[in-house]
Amino acid sequence: MYCVDDKSQVQALARSQPALPMMPYMPERRTRDYVRHGVTSLFAAFDTADGTVISSPHRRHRAIEFKKFLAKIDEAIPAGVDVHLVCDNYGTHEAPAVRAWLERHPRFHVHHTPTYSSWINQVERFFAYITADLLRRSDHRSVQALEADIRAWIAAWNENPTPFIWTETAEQILDKLGRLLQRINGGGR
């Protein structure tokens, strides 16, 4: 099963100074001033079994690019293997062109997360890693340089992939959610 999503508006930022490394007892520092050099979107499919990622940066964020990404997934996964994709309900994932492509590729089975539940989709956790490890600290003078760094980072990730494993049971998560709902609804006063 692959968790699929896109991280749109990834900015190529040229910072006035590089990020200064964290010192003991002092947080990492970055300058607030930067120059924007364009944006890209990162499409990613996170394999929940082994943690590998199929990815593709695209300059635009439309159904056409998503269809190209689906074709890349189709090429990467051996023929004859059913492909289950977990996606959110974003319009790009449900566009008529994408639906038509999926109808022509019956081995693809799309499962949508409930509205406002994209946190369930494990690719979001992957995006958090790449954001913290690369994007927040990066300095790019062009979109091409940004995309090259993203490709290199993902290639390094795929050399030693890490699947994400839930550490709490469904009951523990639901108990926490119940306590939160009780507090925010005034029941905990």
C-alpha positions in Angstrom: 0.0 0.0 0.0 1.3 3.5 -0.9 0.3 6.7 0.8 0.2 9.3 -1.9 0.1 13.1 -1.7 1.7 16.2 -2.9 3.6 19.0 -1.1 2.7 22.1 -3.1 4.5 25.5 -3.1 7.9 24.2 -2.0 9.9 27.5 -2.3 13.4 27.9 -3.6 14.7 30.5 -1.1 18.1 32.2 -1.1 18.8 33.2 2.4 21.0 36.1 3.3 23.0 33.8 5.6 22.9 30.0 6.0 21.3 28.4 9.0 23.6 28.4 12.0 23.9 25.0 13.7 22.4 24.3 17.0 24.7 24.8 20.0 24.1 23.2 23.4 21.3 25.2 25.1 20.8 27.5 22.1 18.1 26.9 19.4 19.0 26.8 15.7 19.0 30.3 14.1 18.1 31.4 10.6 17.8 34.8 9.1 14.4 36.1 8.3 15.3 37.7 5.0 15.4 35.8 1.8 14.8 36.1 -1.9 12.3 33.8 -3.6 13.4 32.0 -6.8 10.3 30.1 -7.6 8.3 27.1 -6.4 7.9 23.4 -7.2 5.5 20.7 -6.0 6.6 17.4 -4.7 4.5 14.4 -5.5 5.3 11.3 -3.3 4.1 7.8 -2.8 5.3 6.3 0.5 5.4 2.5 0.7 3.9 1.6 4.1 5.5 -1.8 4.2 9.2 -0.9 3.6 9.3 2.9 3.8 10.6 3.5 0.3 9.4 6.5 -1.6 8.5 7.1 -5.3 8.7 10.8 -5.9 8.5 13.4 -8.6 8.8 17.2 -8.4 6.7 19.2 -10.8 6.6 22.9 -11.5 2.8 23.0 -11.6 0.2 21.4 -9.4 -2.6 20.1 -11.6 -4.3 16.9 -12.6 -1.9 16.6 -15.6 1.1 16.4 -13.3 -0.7 14.0 -11.0 -1.4 11.7 -13.9 2.3 11.8 -14.9 3.1 10.8 -11.3 0.6 7.9 -11.4 2.4 6.8 -14.6 5.7 6.9 -12.8 4.2 4.7 -10.0 2.9 2.4 -12.6 6.4 2.0 -14.2 8.1 1.5 -10.8 5.9 -1.3 -9.5 6.1 -4.7 -11.3 3.3 -5.5 -13.6 0.6 -7.8 -12.2 0.9 -6.4 -8.7 -2.2 -4.6 -7.4 -1.5 -1.0 -6.3 -3.4 0.4 -3.4 -3.1 4.2 -3.0 -4.3 6.1 0.1 -5.1 9.7 -1.0 -6.9 12.7 0.5 -9.9 14.2 -1.2 -8.0 17.0 -2.9 -9.5 18.0 -6.3 -6.4 17.0 -8.3 -6.9 13.4 -7.1 -10.5 13.3 -8.3 -10.3 15.2 -11.6 -12.0 13.6 -14.6 -8.6 13.0 -16.4 -7.3 11.2 -13.3 -10.4 9.1 -13.0 -10.2 8.2 -16.7 -6.5 7.2 -16.2 -7.5 5.0 -13.2 -10.2 3.3 -15.2 -7.7 2.3 -17.8 -5.4 0.9 -15.1 -7.6 -1.5 -13.1 -4.7 -2.7 -10.9 -4.8 0.7 -9.2 -7.2 0.9 -6.2 -7.7 4.3 -4.6 -8.7 4.7 -1.0 -9.6 8.2 0.3 -9.0 9.4 3.8 -11.9 11.1 5.5 -12.1 14.8 5.2 -9.8 16.6 7.6 -8.0 13.3 8.4 -4.9 13.7 6.2 -2.7 13.1 9.3 -3.7 9.4 8.9 -1.8 9.4 5.6 1.8 8.4 6.4 3.2 10.4 3.5 2.5 13.5 5.6 5.0 12.2 8.2 7.5 11.8 5.4 6.9 15.4 4.3 7.5 16.5 7.8 10.9 14.8 7.8 12.0 16.4 4.5 10.7 19.8 5.6 12.6 19.7 8.9 15.8 18.1 7.5 16.1 19.8 4.2 13.7 22.5 3.3 13.8 24.7 6.5 17.6 24.7 6.4 18.1 25.0 2.7 19.4 27.8 0.5 18.6 27.6 -3.2 19.2 30.1 -5.9 17.0 28.3 -8.4 14.1 25.8 -8.6 16.5 23.4 -10.5 18.9 23.4 -7.5 15.9 22.9 -5.1 14.6 20.0 -7.1 18.1 18.4 -7.4 18.5 18.6 -3.6 15.1 17.1 -3.1 15.9 14.2 -5.4 19.3 13.6 -3.7 17.6 13.7 -0.2 15.0 11.2 -1.3 17.6 8.9 -2.9 19.5 8.9 0.4 16.3 8.2 2.3 15.6 5.2 -0.1 19.1 3.8 0.7 17.9 3.1 4.3 14.1 3.6 4.3 12.2 3.6 7.5 8.5 2.5 7.6 6.4 4.3 10.1 4.9 2.2 12.8 2.0 3.2 15.1 3.2 2.9 18.7 -0.2 3.3 20.3 -3.2 1.1 19.9 -6.5 2.4 18.4 -8.0 2.3 21.9 -5.2 4.5 23.4 -5.7 7.0 20.6 -9.4 7.0 21.0 -9.1 7.4 24.7 -6.8 10.5 24.3 -9.2 11.9 21.7 -12.1 11.4 24.1 -10.3 13.2 26.9 -9.5 16.1 24.5 -13.1 16.4 23.4 -14.2 16.4 27.0 -11.8 19.3 27.8 -12.6 21.4 24.8 -16.4 20.9 25.0 -16.4 22.1 28.6 -16.8 18.7 30.3 -13.5 18.9 32.1 -14.3 22.0 34.2 
